[in-house]
Amino acid sequence: QVQLVESGGGLVQPGGSLRLSCVISGSISGIENMGWFRQAPGLQRELVAAMLPEGRTEYADSVKGRFTIDRDNAKNTVHLQMNSLKPEDTAVYFCSAWRTFGSRYWGQGTQVTVSS
């Protein structure tokens, strides 16, 4: 099994920053992909940012230039640095890890609220 534990969510004013962290543990051999998804009330879960094989990254158009995903292999941790936050970024953010042709695992989610 694989366990993912997120932290770093909270309430922030528009224009502010937050840094989310996700610690991954367990049977992580062969997991090539890690990323962050989010789900706002009444909407489908969507990809925010992902780290893919061969060093590739992928970002949702709505966060390009504002969010950065990075990974600390030594600590089995993936981070999401979120700058210039907007009210529309408000959502529950989920960390995910998956094998390209296999299982996908999810964290429990962390709430991010952007409001004045």
CNS distance restraints for C-alpha pairs under 8 A (distance, minus, plus):
assign (resid   1 and name CA) (resid  26 and name CA) 5.73 0.50 0.50
assign (resid   1 and name CA) (resid  27 and name CA) 5.48 0.50 0.50
assign (resid   2 and name CA) (resid  24 and name CA) 7.07 0.50 0.50
assign (resid   2 and name CA) (resid  25 and name CA) 5.79 0.50 0.50
assign (resid   2 and name CA) (resid  26 and name CA) 4.58 0.50 0.50
assign (resid   2 and name CA) (resid  27 and name CA) 5.45 0.50 0.50
assign (resid   2 and name CA) (resid  28 and name CA) 6.32 0.50 0.50
assign (resid   2 and name CA) (resid 105 and name CA) 6.71 0.50 0.50
assign (resid   3 and name CA) (resid  24 and name CA) 5.73 0.50 0.50
assign (resid   3 and name CA) (resid  25 and name CA) 5.24 0.50 0.50
assign (resid   3 and name CA) (resid  26 and name CA) 6.05 0.50 0.50
assign (resid   3 and name CA) (resid 105 and name CA) 7.51 0.50 0.50
assign (resid   3 and name CA) (resid 106 and name CA) 7.73 0.50 0.50
assign (resid   3 and name CA) (resid 107 and name CA) 7.08 0.50 0.50
assign (resid   4 and name CA) (resid  22 and name CA) 6.28 0.50 0.50
assign (resid   4 and name CA) (resid  23 and name CA) 5.63 0.50 0.50
assign (resid   4 and name CA) (resid  24 and name CA) 4.65 0.50 0.50
assign (resid   4 and name CA) (resid  25 and name CA) 6.59 0.50 0.50
assign (resid   4 and name CA) (resid  95 and name CA) 6.95 0.50 0.50
assign (resid   4 and name CA) (resid  96 and name CA) 7.45 0.50 0.50
assign (resid   4 and name CA) (resid 105 and name CA) 7.62 0.50 0.50
assign (resid   4 and name CA) (resid 106 and name CA) 6.42 0.50 0.50
assign (resid   4 and name CA) (resid 107 and name CA) 4.65 0.50 0.50
assign (resid   4 and name CA) (resid 108 and name CA) 7.63 0.50 0.50
assign (resid   5 and name CA) (resid  22 and name CA) 5.35 0.50 0.50
assign (resid   5 and name CA) (resid  23 and name CA) 5.34 0.50 0.50
assign (resid   5 and name CA) (resid  24 and name CA) 6.77 0.50 0.50
assign (resid   5 and name CA) (resid  95 and name CA) 7.79 0.50 0.50
assign (resid   5 and name CA) (resid 107 and name CA) 5.51 0.50 0.50
assign (resid   5 and name CA) (resid 108 and name CA) 6.87 0.50 0.50
assign (resid   6 and name CA) (resid  20 and name CA) 7.02 0.50 0.50
assign (resid   6 and name CA) (resid  21 and name CA) 5.55 0.50 0.50
assign (resid   6 and name CA) (resid  22 and name CA) 4.32 0.50 0.50
assign (resid   6 and name CA) (resid  23 and name CA) 6.63 0.50 0.50
assign (resid   6 and name CA) (resid  94 and name CA) 7.48 0.50 0.50
assign (resid   6 and name CA) (resid  95 and name CA) 6.63 0.50 0.50
assign (resid   6 and name CA) (resid 107 and name CA) 6.42 0.50 0.50
assign (resid   6 and name CA) (resid 108 and name CA) 7.16 0.50 0.50
assign (resid   6 and name CA) (resid 109 and name CA) 6.46 0.50 0.50
assign (resid   6 and name CA) (resid 110 and name CA) 6.40 0.50 0.50
assign (resid   7 and name CA) (resid  20 and name CA) 5.77 0.50 0.50
assign (resid   7 and name CA) (resid  21 and name CA) 5.30 0.50 0.50
assign (resid   7 and name CA) (resid  22 and name CA) 6.47 0.50 0.50
assign (resid   7 and name CA) (resid 110 and name CA) 6.53 0.50 0.50
assign (resid   8 and name CA) (resid  18 and name CA) 6.98 0.50 0.50
assign (resid   8 and name CA) (resid  19 and name CA) 5.87 0.50 0.50
assign (resid   8 and name CA) (resid  20 and name CA) 4.50 0.50 0.50
assign (resid   8 and name CA) (resid  21 and name CA) 6.17 0.50 0.50
assign (resid   8 and name CA) (resid 110 and name CA) 7.46 0.50 0.50
assign (resid   9 and name CA) (resid  18 and name CA) 7.07 0.50 0.50
assign (resid   9 and name CA) (resid  19 and name CA) 7.57 0.50 0.50
assign (resid   9 and name CA) (resid  20 and name CA) 6.25 0.50 0.50
assign (resid   9 and name CA) (resid 110 and name CA) 5.41 0.50 0.50
assign (resid   9 and name CA) (resid 111 and name CA) 5.36 0.50 0.50
assign (resid   9 and name CA) (resid 112 and name CA) 5.00 0.50 0.50
assign (resid   9 and name CA) (resid 113 and name CA) 8.00 0.50 0.50
assign (resid  10 and name CA) (resid  18 and name CA) 7.95 0.50 0.50
assign (resid  10 and name CA) (resid 110 and name CA) 7.94 0.50 0.50
assign (resid  10 and name CA) (resid 111 and name CA) 6.12 0.50 0.50
assign (resid  10 and name CA) (resid 112 and name CA) 5.05 0.50 0.50
assign (resid  10 and name CA) (resid 113 and name CA) 6.13 0.50 0.50
assign (resid  11 and name CA) (resid 112 and name CA) 6.16 0.50 0.50
assign (resid  11 and name CA) (resid 113 and name CA) 4.75 0.50 0.50
assign (resid  11 and name CA) (resid 114 and name CA) 5.92 0.50 0.50
assign (resid  11 and name CA) (resid 115 and name CA) 7.16 0.50 0.50
assign (resid  12 and name CA) (resid  16 and name CA) 6.01 0.50 0.50
assign (resid  12 and name CA) (resid  17 and name CA) 7.18 0.50 0.50
assign (resid  12 and name CA) (resid  18 and name CA) 7.61 0.50 0.50
assign (resid  12 and name CA) (resid 112 and name CA) 7.88 0.50 0.50
assign (resid  12 and name CA) (resid 113 and name CA) 6.31 0.50 0.50
assign (resid  12 and name CA) (resid 114 and name CA) 5.01 0.50 0.50
assign (resid  12 and name CA) (resid 115 and name CA) 6.31 0.50 0.50
assign (resid  12 and name CA) (resid 116 and name CA) 7.65 0.50 0.50
assign (resid  13 and name CA) (resid  85 and name CA) 7.65 0.50 0.50
assign (resid  13 and name CA) (resid 114 and name CA) 5.40 0.50 0.50
assign (resid  13 and name CA) (resid 115 and name CA) 5.02 0.50 0.50
assign (resid  13 and name CA) (resid 116 and name CA) 4.98 0.50 0.50
assign (resid  14 and name CA) (resid  84 and name CA) 6.96 0.50 0.50
assign (resid  14 and name CA) (resid  85 and name CA) 5.39 0.50 0.50
assign (resid  14 and name CA) (resid  86 and name CA) 5.10 0.50 0.50
assign (resid  14 and name CA) (resid  87 and name CA) 6.36 0.50 0.50
assign (resid  14 and name CA) (resid 114 and name CA) 5.75 0.50 0.50
assign (resid  14 and name CA) (resid 115 and name CA) 6.01 0.50 0.50
assign (resid  14 and name CA) (resid 116 and name CA) 6.51 0.50 0.50
assign (resid  15 and name CA) (resid  83 and name CA) 7.04 0.50 0.50
assign (resid  15 and name CA) (resid  84 and name CA) 4.14 0.50 0.50
assign (resid  15 and name CA) (resid  85 and name CA) 4.88 0.50 0.50
assign (resid  15 and name CA) (resid  86 and name CA) 6.40 0.50 0.50
assign (resid  16 and name CA) (resid  83 and name CA) 6.17 0.50 0.50
assign (resid  16 and name CA) (resid  84 and name CA) 5.47 0.50 0.50
assign (resid  16 and name CA) (resid  85 and name CA) 5.50 0.50 0.50
assign (resid  17 and name CA) (resid  81 and name CA) 7.50 0.50 0.50
assign (resid  17 and name CA) (resid  82 and name CA) 5.39 0.50 0.50
assign (resid  17 and name CA) (resid  83 and name CA) 4.40 0.50 0.50
assign (resid  17 and name CA) (resid  84 and name CA) 6.21 0.50 0.50
assign (resid  17 and name CA) (resid  85 and name CA) 6.17 0.50 0.50
assign (resid  18 and name CA) (resid  81 and name CA) 6.22 0.50 0.50
assign (resid  18 and name CA) (resid  82 and name CA) 5.24 0.50 0.50
assign (resid  18 and name CA) (resid  83 and name CA) 6.75 0.50 0.50
assign (resid  19 and name CA) (resid  79 and name CA) 6.80 0.50 0.50
assign (resid  19 and name CA) (resid  80 and name CA) 5.61 0.50 0.50
assign (resid  19 and name CA) (resid  81 and name CA) 4.45 0.50 0.50
assign (resid  19 and name CA) (resid  82 and name CA) 5.93 0.50 0.50
assign (resid  20 and name CA) (resid  79 and name CA) 5.45 0.50 0.50
assign (resid  20 and name CA) (resid  80 and name CA) 4.99 0.50 0.50
assign (resid  20 and name CA) (resid  81 and name CA) 6.44 0.50 0.50
assign (resid  20 and name CA) (resid  82 and name CA) 7.91 0.50 0.50
assign (resid  21 and name CA) (resid  77 and name CA) 6.73 0.50 0.50
assign (resid  21 and name CA) (resid  78 and name CA) 5.85 0.50 0.50
assign (resid  21 and name CA) (resid  79 and name CA) 4.45 0.50 0.50
assign (resid  21 and name CA) (resid  80 and name CA) 6.51 0.50 0.50
assign (resid  22 and name CA) (resid  77 and name CA) 5.38 0.50 0.50
assign (resid  22 and name CA) (resid  78 and name CA) 5.25 0.50 0.50
assign (resid  22 and name CA) (resid  79 and name CA) 6.28 0.50 0.50
assign (resid  22 and name CA) (resid  95 and name CA) 6.34 0.50 0.50
assign (resid  23 and name CA) (resid  75 and name CA) 7.58 0.50 0.50
assign (resid  23 and name CA) (resid  76 and name CA) 5.90 0.50 0.50
assign (resid  23 and name CA) (resid  77 and name CA) 4.48 0.50 0.50
assign (resid  23 and name CA) (resid  78 and name CA) 6.73 0.50 0.50
assign (resid  24 and name CA) (resid  28 and name CA) 7.66 0.50 0.50
assign (resid  24 and name CA) (resid  76 and name CA) 5.49 0.50 0.50
assign (resid  24 and name CA) (resid  77 and name CA) 6.07 0.50 0.50
assign (resid  25 and name CA) (resid  76 and name CA) 7.12 0.50 0.50
assign (resid  30 and name CA) (resid  99 and name CA) 6.36 0.50 0.50
assign (resid  31 and name CA) (resid  97 and name CA) 6.71 0.50 0.50
assign (resid  31 and name CA) (resid  98 and name CA) 5.52 0.50 0.50
assign (resid  31 and name CA) (resid  99 and name CA) 4.65 0.50 0.50
assign (resid  31 and name CA) (resid 100 and name CA) 7.65 0.50 0.50
assign (resid  32 and name CA) (resid  52 and name CA) 6.44 0.50 0.50
assign (resid  32 and name CA) (resid  53 and name CA) 5.70 0.50 0.50
assign (resid  32 and name CA) (resid  97 and name CA) 7.86 0.50 0.50
assign (resid  32 and name CA) (resid  98 and name CA) 6.70 0.50 0.50
assign (resid  32 and name CA) (resid  99 and name CA) 5.68 0.50 0.50
assign (resid  32 and name CA) (resid 100 and name CA) 6.78 0.50 0.50
assign (resid  33 and name CA) (resid  50 and name CA) 7.12 0.50 0.50
assign (resid  33 and name CA) (resid  51 and name CA) 5.74 0.50 0.50
assign (resid  33 and name CA) (resid  52 and name CA) 4.82 0.50 0.50
assign (resid  33 and name CA) (resid  53 and name CA) 6.48 0.50 0.50
assign (resid  33 and name CA) (resid  97 and name CA) 5.69 0.50 0.50
assign (resid  33 and name CA) (resid  98 and name CA) 5.32 0.50 0.50
assign (resid  33 and name CA) (resid  99 and name CA) 6.27 0.50 0.50
assign (resid  33 and name CA) (resid 100 and name CA) 7.02 0.50 0.50
assign (resid  34 and name CA) (resid  50 and name CA) 5.69 0.50 0.50
assign (resid  34 and name CA) (resid  51 and name CA) 5.34 0.50 0.50
assign (resid  34 and name CA) (resid  52 and name CA) 6.85 0.50 0.50
assign (resid  34 and name CA) (resid  78 and name CA) 7.47 0.50 0.50
assign (resid  34 and name CA) (resid  95 and name CA) 7.55 0.50 0.50
assign (resid  34 and name CA) (resid  96 and name CA) 5.68 0.50 0.50
assign (resid  34 and name CA) (resid  97 and name CA) 4.35 0.50 0.50
assign (resid  34 and name CA) (resid  98 and name CA) 6.44 0.50 0.50
assign (resid  35 and name CA) (resid  47 and name CA) 7.74 0.50 0.50
assign (resid  35 and name CA) (resid  48 and name CA) 7.56 0.50 0.50
assign (resid  35 and name CA) (resid  49 and name CA) 5.53 0.50 0.50
assign (resid  35 and name CA) (resid  50 and name CA) 3.89 0.50 0.50
assign (resid  35 and name CA) (resid  51 and name CA) 5.90 0.50 0.50
assign (resid  35 and name CA) (resid  69 and name CA) 7.81 0.50 0.50
assign (resid  35 and name CA) (resid  78 and name CA) 7.73 0.50 0.50
assign (resid  35 and name CA) (resid  95 and name CA) 5.91 0.50 0.50
assign (resid  35 and name CA) (resid  96 and name CA) 5.34 0.50 0.50
assign (resid  35 and name CA) (resid  97 and name CA) 6.48 0.50 0.50
assign (resid  36 and name CA) (resid  47 and name CA) 6.35 0.50 0.50
assign (resid  36 and name CA) (resid  48 and name CA) 5.49 0.50 0.50
assign (resid  36 and name CA) (resid  49 and name CA) 5.37 0.50 0.50
assign (resid  36 and name CA) (resid  50 and name CA) 6.27 0.50 0.50
assign (resid  36 and name CA) (resid  80 and name CA) 7.48 0.50 0.50
assign (resid  36 and name CA) (resid  93 and name CA) 6.69 0.50 0.50
assign (resid  36 and name CA) (resid  94 and name CA) 5.61 0.50 0.50
assign (resid  36 and name CA) (resid  95 and name CA) 4.66 0.50 0.50
assign (resid  36 and name CA) (resid  96 and name CA) 6.07 0.50 0.50
assign (resid  37 and name CA) (resid  45 and name CA) 6.48 0.50 0.50
assign (resid  37 and name CA) (resid  46 and name CA) 5.36 0.50 0.50
assign (resid  37 and name CA) (resid  47 and name CA) 4.37 0.50 0.50
assign (resid  37 and name CA) (resid  48 and name CA) 5.00 0.50 0.50
assign (resid  37 and name CA) (resid  49 and name CA) 7.03 0.50 0.50
assign (resid  37 and name CA) (resid  93 and name CA) 5.70 0.50 0.50
assign (resid  37 and name CA) (resid  94 and name CA) 5.11 0.50 0.50
assign (resid  37 and name CA) (resid  95 and name CA) 6.41 0.50 0.50
assign (resid  37 and name CA) (resid  96 and name CA) 7.35 0.50 0.50
assign (resid  38 and name CA) (resid  45 and name CA) 5.43 0.50 0.50
assign (resid  38 and name CA) (resid  46 and name CA) 5.49 0.50 0.50
assign (resid  38 and name CA) (resid  47 and name CA) 6.61 0.50 0.50
assign (resid  38 and name CA) (resid  48 and name CA) 6.59 0.50 0.50
assign (resid  38 and name CA) (resid  91 and name CA) 5.87 0.50 0.50
assign (resid  38 and name CA) (resid  92 and name CA) 5.43 0.50 0.50
assign (resid  38 and name CA) (resid  93 and name CA) 4.26 0.50 0.50
assign (resid  38 and name CA) (resid  94 and name CA) 5.81 0.50 0.50
assign (resid  39 and name CA) (resid  43 and name CA) 6.29 0.50 0.50
assign (resid  39 and name CA) (resid  44 and name CA) 5.98 0.50 0.50
assign (resid  39 and name CA) (resid  45 and name CA) 4.33 0.50 0.50
assign (resid  39 and name CA) (resid  46 and name CA) 6.39 0.50 0.50
assign (resid  39 and name CA) (resid  91 and name CA) 5.29 0.50 0.50
assign (resid  39 and name CA) (resid  92 and name CA) 5.34 0.50 0.50
assign (resid  39 and name CA) (resid  93 and name CA) 6.60 0.50 0.50
assign (resid  40 and name CA) (resid  44 and name CA) 7.34 0.50 0.50
assign (resid  40 and name CA) (resid  45 and name CA) 7.42 0.50 0.50
assign (resid  40 and name CA) (resid  90 and name CA) 6.68 0.50 0.50
assign (resid  40 and name CA) (resid  91 and name CA) 4.32 0.50 0.50
assign (resid  40 and name CA) (resid  92 and name CA) 6.36 0.50 0.50
assign (resid  41 and name CA) (resid  91 and name CA) 7.30 0.50 0.50
assign (resid  47 and name CA) (resid  59 and name CA) 7.54 0.50 0.50
assign (resid  47 and name CA) (resid  60 and name CA) 6.44 0.50 0.50
assign (resid  48 and name CA) (resid  59 and name CA) 5.71 0.50 0.50
assign (resid  48 and name CA) (resid  60 and name CA) 5.12 0.50 0.50
assign (resid  48 and name CA) (resid  63 and name CA) 7.14 0.50 0.50
assign (resid  49 and name CA) (resid  57 and name CA) 7.18 0.50 0.50
assign (resid  49 and name CA) (resid  58 and name CA) 5.46 0.50 0.50
assign (resid  49 and name CA) (resid  59 and name CA) 4.37 0.50 0.50
assign (resid  49 and name CA) (resid  60 and name CA) 6.36 0.50 0.50
assign (resid  49 and name CA) (resid  67 and name CA) 7.98 0.50 0.50
assign (resid  49 and name CA) (resid  68 and name CA) 7.67 0.50 0.50
assign (resid  49 and name CA) (resid  69 and name CA) 6.39 0.50 0.50
assign (resid  49 and name CA) (resid  80 and name CA) 8.00 0.50 0.50
assign (resid  50 and name CA) (resid  57 and name CA) 5.53 0.50 0.50
assign (resid  50 and name CA) (resid  58 and name CA) 5.15 0.50 0.50
assign (resid  50 and name CA) (resid  59 and name CA) 6.63 0.50 0.50
assign (resid  50 and name CA) (resid  69 and name CA) 6.99 0.50 0.50
assign (resid  51 and name CA) (resid  55 and name CA) 6.83 0.50 0.50
assign (resid  51 and name CA) (resid  56 and name CA) 6.00 0.50 0.50
assign (resid  51 and name CA) (resid  57 and name CA) 4.63 0.50 0.50
assign (resid  51 and name CA) (resid  58 and name CA) 6.67 0.50 0.50
assign (resid  51 and name CA) (resid  69 and name CA) 7.22 0.50 0.50
assign (resid  51 and name CA) (resid  70 and name CA) 7.61 0.50 0.50
assign (resid  52 and name CA) (resid  56 and name CA) 5.03 0.50 0.50
assign (resid  52 and name CA) (resid  57 and name CA) 5.80 0.50 0.50
assign (resid  52 and name CA) (resid  58 and name CA) 7.63 0.50 0.50
assign (resid  57 and name CA) (resid  69 and name CA) 7.87 0.50 0.50
assign (resid  59 and name CA) (resid  63 and name CA) 6.68 0.50 0.50
assign (resid  59 and name CA) (resid  64 and name CA) 6.00 0.50 0.50
assign (resid  60 and name CA) (resid  64 and name CA) 6.43 0.50 0.50
assign (resid  63 and name CA) (resid  67 and name CA) 5.60 0.50 0.50
assign (resid  66 and name CA) (resid  82 and name CA) 6.15 0.50 0.50
assign (resid  66 and name CA) (resid  83 and name CA) 5.13 0.50 0.50
assign (resid  66 and name CA) (resid  84 and name CA) 6.09 0.50 0.50
assign (resid  66 and name CA) (resid  85 and name CA) 7.72 0.50 0.50
assign (resid  67 and name CA) (resid  80 and name CA) 6.74 0.50 0.50
assign (resid  67 and name CA) (resid  81 and name CA) 5.47 0.50 0.50
assign (resid  67 and name CA) (resid  82 and name CA) 4.49 0.50 0.50
assign (resid  67 and name CA) (resid  83 and name CA) 6.01 0.50 0.50
assign (resid  68 and name CA) (resid  80 and name CA) 5.69 0.50 0.50
assign (resid  68 and name CA) (resid  81 and name CA) 5.08 0.50 0.50
assign (resid  68 and name CA) (resid  82 and name CA) 6.66 0.50 0.50
assign (resid  69 and name CA) (resid  78 and name CA) 7.22 0.50 0.50
assign (resid  69 and name CA) (resid  79 and name CA) 5.66 0.50 0.50
assign (resid  69 and name CA) (resid  80 and name CA) 4.60 0.50 0.50
assign (resid  69 and name CA) (resid  81 and name CA) 6.36 0.50 0.50
assign (resid  70 and name CA) (resid  78 and name CA) 5.79 0.50 0.50
assign (resid  70 and name CA) (resid  79 and name CA) 5.34 0.50 0.50
assign (resid  70 and name CA) (resid  80 and name CA) 6.64 0.50 0.50
assign (resid  71 and name CA) (resid  76 and name CA) 7.55 0.50 0.50
assign (resid  71 and name CA) (resid  77 and name CA) 5.84 0.50 0.50
assign (resid  71 and name CA) (resid  78 and name CA) 4.29 0.50 0.50
assign (resid  71 and name CA) (resid  79 and name CA) 6.14 0.50 0.50
assign (resid  72 and name CA) (resid  76 and name CA) 5.92 0.50 0.50
assign (resid  72 and name CA) (resid  77 and name CA) 5.21 0.50 0.50
assign (resid  72 and name CA) (resid  78 and name CA) 6.18 0.50 0.50
assign (resid  73 and name CA) (resid  77 and name CA) 6.53 0.50 0.50
assign (resid  85 and name CA) (resid  89 and name CA) 6.49 0.50 0.50
assign (resid  85 and name CA) (resid 114 and name CA) 6.73 0.50 0.50
assign (resid  86 and name CA) (resid  90 and name CA) 7.59 0.50 0.50
assign (resid  86 and name CA) (resid 114 and name CA) 6.11 0.50 0.50
assign (resid  87 and name CA) (resid 113 and name CA) 7.35 0.50 0.50
assign (resid  87 and name CA) (resid 114 and name CA) 4.70 0.50 0.50
assign (resid  87 and name CA) (resid 115 and name CA) 5.85 0.50 0.50
assign (resid  88 and name CA) (resid 114 and name CA) 7.58 0.50 0.50
assign (resid  89 and name CA) (resid 112 and name CA) 7.60 0.50 0.50
assign (resid  89 and name CA) (resid 113 and name CA) 7.48 0.50 0.50
assign (resid  89 and name CA) (resid 114 and name CA) 6.72 0.50 0.50
assign (resid  90 and name CA) (resid 111 and name CA) 7.81 0.50 0.50
assign (resid  90 and name CA) (resid 112 and name CA) 5.41 0.50 0.50
assign (resid  90 and name CA) (resid 113 and name CA) 4.60 0.50 0.50
assign (resid  90 and name CA) (resid 114 and name CA) 5.48 0.50 0.50
assign (resid  91 and name CA) (resid 111 and name CA) 6.10 0.50 0.50
assign (resid  91 and name CA) (resid 112 and name CA) 5.56 0.50 0.50
assign (resid  91 and name CA) (resid 113 and name CA) 6.64 0.50 0.50
assign (resid  92 and name CA) (resid 109 and name CA) 5.88 0.50 0.50
assign (resid  92 and name CA) (resid 110 and name CA) 5.40 0.50 0.50
assign (resid  92 and name CA) (resid 111 and name CA) 4.37 0.50 0.50
assign (resid  92 and name CA) (resid 112 and name CA) 5.99 0.50 0.50
assign (resid  93 and name CA) (resid 109 and name CA) 5.29 0.50 0.50
assign (resid  93 and name CA) (resid 110 and name CA) 5.25 0.50 0.50
assign (resid  93 and name CA) (resid 111 and name CA) 6.18 0.50 0.50
assign (resid  93 and name CA) (resid 112 and name CA) 6.92 0.50 0.50
assign (resid  94 and name CA) (resid 106 and name CA) 6.72 0.50 0.50
assign (resid  94 and name CA) (resid 107 and name CA) 5.78 0.50 0.50
assign (resid  94 and name CA) (resid 108 and name CA) 6.68 0.50 0.50
assign (resid  94 and name CA) (resid 109 and name CA) 4.39 0.50 0.50
assign (resid  94 and name CA) (resid 110 and name CA) 6.58 0.50 0.50
assign (resid  95 and name CA) (resid 106 and name CA) 5.88 0.50 0.50
assign (resid  95 and name CA) (resid 107 and name CA) 5.26 0.50 0.50
assign (resid  95 and name CA) (resid 108 and name CA) 7.95 0.50 0.50
assign (resid  95 and name CA) (resid 109 and name CA) 6.92 0.50 0.50
assign (resid  96 and name CA) (resid 104 and name CA) 6.95 0.50 0.50
assign (resid  96 and name CA) (resid 105 and name CA) 5.51 0.50 0.50
assign (resid  96 and name CA) (resid 106 and name CA) 4.58 0.50 0.50
assign (resid  96 and name CA) (resid 107 and name CA) 6.37 0.50 0.50
assign (resid  97 and name CA) (resid 104 and name CA) 5.79 0.50 0.50
assign (resid  97 and name CA) (resid 105 and name CA) 5.27 0.50 0.50
assign (resid  97 and name CA) (resid 106 and name CA) 6.72 0.50 0.50
assign (resid  98 and name CA) (resid 102 and name CA) 6.84 0.50 0.50
assign (resid  98 and name CA) (resid 103 and name CA) 5.68 0.50 0.50
assign (resid  98 and name CA) (resid 104 and name CA) 4.14 0.50 0.50
assign (resid  98 and name CA) (resid 105 and name CA) 6.08 0.50 0.50
assign (resid  99 and name CA) (resid 103 and name CA) 5.75 0.50 0.50
assign (resid  99 and name CA) (resid 104 and name CA) 6.56 0.50 0.50
